């Protein structure tokens, strides 16, 4: 799949810099483009609630993170969910991705998925060290808590359709 036109074009300010966002929908795993993915984040479902991770010095966010060399998106997703939530991925579906363009022209590729999750036990602490816990929230609260703007609203709408 080589989607040429983004569904959403937007921007946000990060550390004083304007970051441009191009959002693309992906409906099926076989439509995932072969891009140099840097990150994957998930809108999870644990008994009808969405886990949001939190940090000592930052706002809440979706669980996820950086891909390791040689990892597939699915391997990164499963590893990050276990590290940050002590949960496992039962099943997952893509919802889309965003291409972020920094003022210096550097481009980041971030994937987004929705997944049914299962608790393995209580939160044990993030192996990576940055997540200090998580809370379960209603899906309608997610975007106001993570502040992803119009892209976040679109992601939530797509996730709701997948979770029905």
MARLUM-723252 format. One record per residue (C-alpha): residue in one letter; chain; y, x, z. Coordinates in nm, 4 decimals, always signed. Each point is the difference from the previous one (the first is absolute). Example, Ala and Ser with C-alpha at 12.3 -4.5 7.8 and 13.67 -1.06 7.14 Angstrom:
REM MARLUM-723252
  res  chain         Y         X         Z
    A      A   -0.4500   +1.2300   +0.7800
    S      A   +0.3440   +0.1370   -0.0660
***
This chain:
REM MARLUM-723252
  res  chain         Y         X         Z
    X      A   +0.0000   +0.0000   +0.0000
    X      A   +0.3361   +0.1395   -0.0957
    X      A   +0.2584   -0.2496   +0.1181
    X      A   +0.3370   +0.0801   -0.1500
    X      A   +0.2370   -0.2496   +0.1635
    X      A   +0.0266   -0.0283   +0.3791
    X      A   -0.0226   -0.3445   +0.1603
    X      A   +0.2782   +0.1000   +0.2440
    X      A   +0.2692   +0.2664   -0.0221
    X      A   +0.1706   +0.0680   +0.3301
    X      A   +0.1198   +0.2775   +0.2299
    X      A   +0.0399   +0.0942   +0.3641
    X      A   +0.1795   +0.2642   +0.2030
    X      A   -0.2185   +0.2633   +0.1702
    X      A   +0.1563   +0.2841   +0.1990
    X      A   +0.3309   -0.0630   -0.1745
    X      A   -0.1455   +0.0056   -0.3524
    X      A   -0.0476   -0.2887   -0.2398
    X      A   -0.3644   -0.0298   -0.1068
    X      A   -0.0734   -0.2062   -0.3111
    X      A   -0.3089   -0.2250   +0.0019
    X      A   -0.1985   -0.1328   -0.2940
    X      A   -0.2718   -0.2441   +0.1110
    X      A   -0.3069   -0.0780   -0.2128
    X      A   -0.2650   -0.2653   +0.0732
    X      A   -0.3695   +0.0905   -0.0176
    X      A   -0.2504   -0.2851   +0.0176
    X      A   -0.3370   +0.1757   -0.0267
    X      A   -0.1471   +0.3351   +0.0984
    X      A   -0.0843   +0.0780   -0.3622
    X      A   +0.3707   -0.0337   -0.0890
    X      A   +0.1158   +0.2726   +0.2407
    X      A   +0.1799   +0.2634   -0.2072
    X      A   -0.0951   +0.3651   +0.0276
    X      A   +0.3130   +0.1316   +0.1693
    X      A   +0.0523   +0.2840   +0.2484
    X      A   -0.0064   -0.2262   +0.3067
    X      A   +0.1750   +0.1430   +0.3034
    X      A   -0.0472   -0.2931   +0.2383
    X      A   -0.1826   -0.3277   +0.0530
    X      A   +0.0960   -0.2711   +0.2479
    X      A   -0.1869   -0.3194   +0.0826
    X      A   +0.0840   -0.3536   +0.1019
    X      A   -0.3028   -0.0554   +0.2190
    X      A   -0.1597   -0.3170   +0.1290
    X      A   -0.1635   +0.0032   +0.3421
    X      A   -0.0914   -0.3555   +0.0958
    X      A   +0.3004   -0.1419   -0.1848
    X      A   +0.2505   +0.2564   +0.1370
    X      A   +0.1531   +0.3083   -0.1627
    X      A   -0.0069   +0.3319   +0.1871
    X      A   +0.3267   +0.1951   +0.0015
    X      A   -0.0014   +0.3542   +0.1332
    X      A   +0.2806   +0.1352   +0.2121
    X      A   +0.1335   +0.3435   +0.0764
    X      A   +0.1869   +0.1579   +0.2904
    X      A   +0.3228   +0.0458   -0.1991
    X      A   -0.0197   -0.2323   -0.3006
    X      A   -0.0300   -0.3628   -0.1021
    X      A   -0.3269   -0.1826   -0.0523
    X      A   -0.1802   +0.0478   -0.3292
    X      A   -0.3124   -0.0921   -0.1891
    X      A   -0.2990   +0.2209   +0.0788
    X      A   -0.0725   +0.2667   -0.2570
    X      A   +0.1136   +0.3412   -0.1037
    X      A   -0.0397   +0.2993   -0.2238
    X      A   -0.2941   +0.0629   -0.2266
    X      A   -0.1895   +0.3216   +0.0667
    X      A   -0.0978   +0.2291   -0.2898
    X      A   -0.3021   -0.1392   -0.1827
    X      A   +0.0127   -0.3415   +0.1731
    X      A   -0.0127   -0.3276   -0.1898
    X      A   +0.2357   -0.2826   +0.0951
    X      A   -0.2909   -0.1780   +0.1696
    X      A   -0.0946   +0.3085   +0.2024
    X      A   +0.3612   +0.0441   +0.1120
    X      A   +0.0255   -0.3678   +0.0920
    X      A   -0.3198   +0.0062   +0.2076
    X      A   +0.0906   +0.3284   +0.1724
    X      A   +0.3540   -0.1079   +0.0875
    X      A   -0.1150   -0.3395   +0.1334
    X      A   -0.2540   +0.1698   +0.2248
    X      A   +0.2423   +0.2724   +0.1170
    X      A   +0.2961   -0.2292   +0.0680
    X      A   -0.1728   -0.3208   +0.1152
    X      A   -0.3602   +0.0880   +0.0918
    X      A   -0.1088   -0.2642   -0.2504
    X      A   -0.2100   -0.0033   -0.3132
    X      A   +0.0716   -0.1498   -0.3397
    X      A   -0.2431   -0.2817   -0.0792
    X      A   +0.1457   -0.0717   -0.3433
    X      A   +0.3253   +0.0756   -0.1795
    X      A   +0.1976   -0.0948   -0.3078
    X      A   +0.2981   +0.1611   -0.1686
    X      A   +0.3311   -0.1842   +0.0022
    X      A   +0.2129   +0.2597   -0.1764
    X      A   +0.1910   +0.3219   +0.0237
    X      A   +0.3491   +0.1350   +0.0103
    X      A   +0.1469   +0.2974   -0.1755
    X      A   +0.2773   +0.1550   +0.2079
    X      A   +0.2600   +0.2193   -0.1673
    X      A   +0.2029   +0.2294   +0.2254
    X      A   +0.3555   +0.1154   -0.0807
    X      A   -0.1375   +0.3415   -0.1028
    X      A   -0.2316   -0.1698   -0.2539
    X      A   -0.3186   +0.0527   +0.2040
    X      A   -0.2383   -0.2945   -0.0451
    X      A   -0.2450   -0.1346   +0.2624
    X      A   -0.2861   -0.2395   -0.0770
    X      A   -0.0913   -0.2354   +0.2856
    X      A   -0.2857   -0.2476   -0.0208
    X      A   -0.0277   -0.3304   +0.1899
    X      A   -0.3148   -0.1974   +0.0791
    X      A   -0.1143   -0.2956   +0.2055
    X      A   -0.3176   +0.0294   +0.2082
    X      A   -0.2235   -0.1884   +0.2393
    X      A   -0.0388   +0.2230   +0.3053
    X      A   -0.2398   +0.0139   +0.2935
    X      A   +0.0720   +0.1593   +0.3376
    X      A   -0.2335   +0.2857   +0.0914
    X      A   +0.1390   +0.0178   +0.3535
    X      A   +0.3269   +0.0422   +0.1819
    X      A   +0.2805   +0.2183   -0.1389
    X      A   -0.0890   +0.3610   +0.0784
    X      A   +0.3095   +0.1821   -0.1239
    X      A   +0.0846   +0.1132   -0.3520
    X      A   -0.1853   +0.3125   -0.1112
    X      A   +0.3113   +0.0886   -0.2012
    X      A   +0.2057   -0.0394   +0.3159
    X      A   +0.2905   -0.2183   -0.1121
    X      A   -0.1280   -0.3523   +0.0735
    X      A   +0.0116   -0.0921   +0.3695
    X      A   -0.1416   -0.3511   -0.0323
    X      A   -0.0024   -0.3190   -0.1973
    X      A   +0.0679   -0.3686   +0.0437
    X      A   -0.1388   -0.3034   -0.1820
    X      A   +0.2608   -0.2336   -0.1491
    X      A   +0.0122   -0.3080   -0.2216
    X      A   +0.0289   +0.0878   -0.3682
    X      A   +0.3329   -0.1858   -0.0199
    X      A   +0.1499   +0.2498   +0.2511
    X      A   -0.1074   +0.3140   -0.1830
    X      A   +0.2939   +0.0596   -0.2336
    X      A   +0.2681   -0.0670   +0.2615
    X      A   -0.1712   +0.2592   +0.2230
    X      A   -0.0563   +0.2697   -0.2644
    X      A   +0.3174   -0.0637   -0.2023
    X      A   -0.1321   +0.0459   -0.3545
    X      A   +0.2519   -0.2469   -0.1496
    X      A   -0.0776   -0.1818   -0.3240
    X      A   -0.2996   +0.2253   -0.0719
    X      A   -0.1390   -0.0877   +0.3438
    X      A   +0.0371   -0.3725   -0.0634
    X      A   -0.1829   +0.0372   -0.3301
    X      A   -0.2779   +0.2036   +0.1644
    X      A   -0.0427   -0.2640   +0.2732
    X      A   -0.0155   -0.2824   -0.2569
    X      A   -0.2711   +0.1878   -0.1919
    X      A   -0.1920   +0.0781   +0.3193
    X      A   +0.0049   -0.3661   +0.1086
    X      A   -0.1573   -0.1032   -0.3309
    X      A   -0.2736   +0.2632   +0.0427
    X      A   -0.0731   -0.1003   +0.3597
    X      A   -0.0484   -0.3719   -0.0715
***
